[in-house]
Amino acid sequence: MQKSELRKPLLVQRSSLDHDDKIRMDQAIGSRLLDWIQTRKPAVLGVYSPMRGEPDLQATFLALHKQGIHLALPTVVSDNAPLKFVEWLPGEAMIKDRFGAMMPAAERNEIFPHALVIPCVGFSQQLFRLGYGGGFYDRTVARVPRPHMVGVAYAFSLIEFEADSFDIAMDCVLTEREALR
């Protein structure tokens, strides 16, 4: 099955999660991320603003900020470029980019994260990510030095698919059930 055919049922399943179940699942993923951070301690962590039913880890990101970890949000520079990461302070004014992702409303400094928290539509046992198909994260992590990549997804998103030649496996994937390495 092609990647494009795999996305739709996963997105439908994600969007149909019970509200209370989703909150519990997001908290469990957030707890696993806090544990992972304690072992890696990145100075700068690339995070994301949840959209389309992605795990909402805003409370976890706030806790990390309070621990002194610098946070950065991705912004799209152009369709065929890597993502640019800019400083982000939880609670600051935000605006939507052209894809519906939230980004700081004020001009912020560009910083390159030591680790990235990357939402996954799906993922494979080999830790390859199925995203939305734009290739933004693929181009971003192809740069040197490559940041640590932490995928976050719901356990039901584990699927098998053939990785493309440009795909780079993540270092781990955190779900509500387990941390896969």
C-alpha positions as CSV (number, residue, x, y, z in Angstrom):
1,M,0.0,0.0,0.0
2,Q,1.3,3.5,-0.9
3,K,2.0,6.0,1.9
4,S,-0.7,8.3,0.6
5,E,-3.3,5.5,1.0
6,L,-2.1,4.8,4.6
7,R,-2.6,8.4,5.9
8,K,-6.3,8.8,5.5
9,P,-7.5,5.9,7.8
10,L,-4.9,6.9,10.4
11,L,-6.1,10.5,10.4
12,V,-9.7,9.4,10.6
13,Q,-8.9,7.1,13.6
14,R,-7.0,9.9,15.3
15,S,-9.7,12.5,14.8
16,S,-12.4,10.1,16.2
17,L,-10.6,9.5,19.5
18,D,-12.8,10.0,22.6
19,H,-11.9,13.4,24.1
20,D,-11.1,12.0,27.6
21,D,-9.2,9.1,26.2
22,K,-7.1,11.5,24.1
23,I,-6.3,13.6,27.1
24,R,-5.1,10.5,29.0
25,M,-3.1,9.3,26.0
26,D,-1.5,12.7,25.5
27,Q,-0.5,12.8,29.2
28,A,1.1,9.4,29.0
29,I,3.1,10.5,25.9
30,G,4.1,13.7,27.7
31,S,5.3,11.7,30.7
32,R,7.5,9.5,28.4
33,L,8.9,12.6,26.8
34,L,9.8,14.0,30.2
35,D,11.6,10.8,31.0
36,W,13.4,10.9,27.6
37,I,14.5,14.5,28.2
38,Q,16.1,13.6,31.6
39,T,18.4,11.1,29.8
40,R,19.3,13.5,26.9
41,K,19.0,17.0,28.4
42,P,19.1,18.9,25.1
43,A,19.7,22.6,25.5
44,V,17.3,23.5,22.6
45,L,14.3,21.3,21.8
46,G,12.3,21.6,18.7
47,V,8.6,21.1,19.5
48,Y,5.4,21.6,17.5
49,S,2.0,23.2,17.8
50,P,-0.6,20.4,17.6
51,M,-3.0,20.3,14.7
52,R,-5.2,17.7,13.0
53,G,-5.5,15.6,16.2
54,E,-1.8,15.3,16.9
55,P,-0.8,14.5,20.5
56,D,-1.3,17.8,22.5
57,L,1.9,18.1,24.6
58,Q,1.5,21.8,25.4
59,A,1.5,21.1,29.2
60,T,4.7,19.0,28.8
61,F,6.4,21.8,26.7
62,L,5.5,24.3,29.4
63,A,7.1,22.0,32.1
64,L,10.2,21.7,30.0
65,H,10.4,25.5,29.5
66,K,10.2,25.9,33.3
67,Q,13.1,23.4,33.6
68,G,15.2,25.8,31.5
69,I,15.0,24.0,28.2
70,H,14.9,26.4,25.3
71,L,12.0,25.6,23.0
72,A,11.7,26.2,19.2
73,L,8.8,26.0,16.8
74,P,9.1,25.1,13.1
75,T,8.2,27.5,10.4
76,V,8.0,26.8,6.7
77,V,10.4,28.9,4.7
78,S,9.4,27.6,1.3
79,D,7.9,24.4,-0.2
80,N,11.2,22.7,-0.9
81,A,13.3,23.9,2.0
82,P,14.1,22.5,5.4
83,L,12.1,23.9,8.3
84,K,13.4,26.9,10.1
85,F,13.1,26.8,13.9
86,V,12.5,30.0,15.9
87,E,12.6,30.6,19.6
88,W,9.2,30.0,21.4
89,L,8.1,31.0,24.8
90,P,4.9,29.3,26.0
91,G,2.1,31.8,26.4
92,E,3.3,34.3,23.8
93,A,1.0,35.6,21.1
94,M,0.6,33.2,18.2
95,I,-0.6,33.3,14.6
96,K,-1.4,30.5,12.1
97,D,1.0,29.8,9.2
98,R,-0.3,28.8,5.8
99,F,-0.6,25.1,6.9
100,G,-2.6,26.0,10.0
101,A,0.2,25.5,12.4
102,M,0.7,28.0,15.1
103,M,3.9,30.1,15.2
104,P,5.0,33.2,17.3
105,A,3.3,36.4,16.1
106,A,6.4,38.4,16.9
107,E,9.7,38.1,14.9
108,R,11.8,35.6,16.8
109,N,15.5,34.5,16.5
110,E,16.3,31.4,14.5
111,I,17.9,28.6,16.5
112,F,18.7,25.0,15.5
113,P,17.5,22.4,18.0
114,H,19.7,19.6,19.4
115,A,16.6,17.4,19.4
116,L,13.2,17.4,17.7
117,V,9.8,16.2,18.9
118,I,8.1,15.2,15.7
119,P,4.4,14.3,15.5
120,C,3.7,11.2,13.3
121,V,0.7,10.3,11.4
122,G,2.1,6.8,11.5
123,F,5.4,5.0,12.1
124,S,7.0,1.6,11.4
125,Q,8.6,-0.9,13.6
126,Q,11.9,0.3,12.1
127,L,11.1,3.8,13.4
128,F,10.4,5.4,10.0
129,R,7.9,8.2,10.1
130,L,4.8,8.6,8.0
131,G,4.0,12.3,8.0
132,Y,1.6,14.4,5.9
133,G,3.7,14.0,2.7
134,G,5.3,17.5,2.4
135,G,8.8,16.3,3.2
136,F,9.6,19.2,5.5
137,Y,11.0,17.1,8.3
138,D,12.8,14.8,5.9
139,R,14.7,17.8,4.5
140,T,15.3,19.2,8.0
141,V,16.8,16.1,9.5
142,A,19.0,15.5,6.4
143,R,21.2,18.4,7.5
144,V,24.4,18.0,9.5
145,P,24.6,17.8,12.4
146,R,21.4,15.8,12.6
147,P,19.4,16.4,15.7
148,H,18.0,13.6,17.8
149,M,14.6,12.7,16.5
150,V,11.8,11.8,18.9
151,G,8.6,10.7,17.2
152,V,5.3,11.0,19.1
153,A,2.3,9.1,18.0
154,Y,-0.6,7.0,19.3
155,A,0.1,3.3,19.5
156,F,-2.5,2.4,16.9
157,S,-0.4,4.4,14.4
158,L,2.2,1.6,14.2
159,I,1.9,0.3,10.6
160,E,4.2,-1.3,8.1
161,F,5.3,0.6,5.0
162,E,8.3,0.7,2.8
163,A,10.6,3.5,3.6
164,D,11.8,5.8,0.8
165,S,15.5,6.3,0.1
166,F,15.4,9.7,1.6
167,D,13.7,8.6,4.9
168,I,15.8,8.7,8.0
169,A,14.8,6.5,11.0
170,M,13.9,8.3,14.2
171,D,15.9,7.6,17.3
172,C,12.8,6.6,19.2
173,V,9.0,6.8,19.1
174,L,7.0,7.6,22.1
175,T,3.4,6.4,22.4
176,E,0.9,6.2,25.2
177,R,1.9,2.6,25.7
178,E,5.7,2.4,25.3
179,A,9.0,4.0,24.1
180,L,10.3,2.2,21.0
181,R,14.0,2.4,20.3
